[in-house]
Amino acid sequence: LRAVNVPALADKRNVILFSQHGERPEADKMSGSDLDGDQFAVTWDKRLFFTRNLPPMNYSPPLAPTVDGAITDVSLVDHFLNHAKNDNLGRIAMLWLDHAVAEGNPACEKCLELVKLHSIAVDFPKSGTPAVIDKDLILKRTYPRAHWREKKGSPSFTDTGIVGQLYDQLVKEIKSRRHQSELPNEALAGRRIDQKGQILVLGDTKEIATAKETIYNPLIPQRLGWASSSTAEVELLLEFAGEQKQQYESQLISLMNQYKVKSEGEIVTGCIMKYHKLYKRRRHDVSEEIRRQLRIIREEFRSVFFRAVYNLATKDAALLALKENETPDDSGIQAFEMEIDLEDADMDSKELLEWTEKVATEAPWNEMVGTQGRVTVAAIRTYAGRLAAAYYVATYSPEMHLAGSRSVLYSFPWVVAADVIACGM
């Protein structure tokens, strides 16, 4: 659709205005849009303009099937099963590509038939009317496909069209980067890369241990006050950090398995490079859901972190006054996660946690002094730094790596306490 210049509308910004005249809406002519969240692209690059235009297709959806009587749970189950068995949208799209390349014409007769079926398939979840593919449109497995289709079990030919050229350039670039090994050993950290270039959470046990010896930076825990901790305190903090790390990684791997994501970096950022086939058609929704669930995980473990910091700052005598020959017991670990003691405090539990987080993360540690009840700002920062150091040591120290383990995750201290570490450094 070519835009026109209407001076009377020059004051409108960042909107697309469609004409309300004519027998049919312009948006509907373009792709059957009914303006229910459809996305439009606007370009001023004349190289992308069509050289010719064709009459718009009829995108009118088929009539929805009628249901006798009230809609029940059985009706909904039948509709869901019907959709699961007859959802041909992806297959129709790939058949269109195959016919368009084979005929050298995306407007060939069979392509137009598939376009009509595609429109029906798009509305299938709402209309309940499936798109039935004629046998004449189905290509056998022995039919040659373009090389960029990567169709297993089918012969292929080299497509010299624009899609084939883009595919070849991309493959060449991927091979070049892989050959150059642009990712340094520090980035891989003992992990392996799959054929798609994704950094996995798996690696060789010896390579992981060797990598941790390289990437572990003892200055980080040292600057966070780790060196000032006693032996008993170190053991107690590391045991707590190890338990939290194990729980965090269990939830993270569960989330990765749920959405078939292989890379830790992708699951933590929500920027998924390779979607599983089950989620390709709703990538944006899946990405947002992953981010939402990760926020829940982060908030859960940050809440435990700052509750432990507050309890350490107020109960350090009871928690950490262990003799050198004693080891922390379960009661010591459980005390980290006790509900906050509100005695002598001017705030409720939630407000105290927020205050603790603010003290540990927002202001430079050489500024802001004061007290809240029985706890001082200095004590909060001391134990926030030491606990953050314990999280880092539990994750990166070669001595803490579980012997024989082939899996490794590195995000735990950064997802939970990156801002604390930054302030403490």
Sequence and secondary structure as in RCSB ss.txt:
>XXXX:A:sequence
LRAVNVPALADKRNVILFSQHGERPEADKMSGSDLDGDQFAVTWDKRLFFTRNLPPMNYSPPLAPTVDGAITDVS
LVDHFLNHAKNDNLGRIAMLWLDHAVAEGNPACEKCLELVKLHSIAVDFPKSGTPAVIDKDLILKRTYPRAHWRE
KKGSPSFTDTGIVGQLYDQLVKEIKSRRHQSELPNEALAGRRIDQKGQILVLGDTKEIATAKETIYNPLIPQRLG
WASSSTAEVELLLEFAGEQKQQYESQLISLMNQYKVKSEGEIVTGCIMKYHKLYKRRRHDVSEEIRRQLRIIREE
FRSVFFRAVYNLATKDAALLALKENETPDDSGIQAFEMEIDLEDADMDSKELLEWTEKVATEAPWNEMVGTQGRV
TVAAIRTYAGRLAAAYYVATYSPEMHLAGSRSVLYSFPWVVAADVIACGM
>XXXX:A:secstr
      GGGTT  S       SSS HHHHHH   SSS        GGGS S                SS   HHH
HHHHHHHHHHH  HHHHHHHHHHHHHHHT TTSHHHHHHHHHHHHHHHHHHH       GGG   TTS EEGGG 
 TTS EE   SHHHHHHHHHHHHHHHHHHHT S HHHHTTEEE TTS EEEEE HHHHHHHHHHH  THHHHHTT
GGGS HHHHHHHHHHHHHHHHHHHHHHHHHHHHTT   HHHHHH   SS  TTTGGGHHHHHHHHHHHHHHHHHH
HHHHHHHHHHHHHHHHHHHH   TT    HHHHHHHTS    TT SS HHHHHHHHHHHHHTS TTS   EETTE
EHHHHHHHHHHHHHHHHHHHH GGGS TT  B    HHHHHHHHHHHHH 
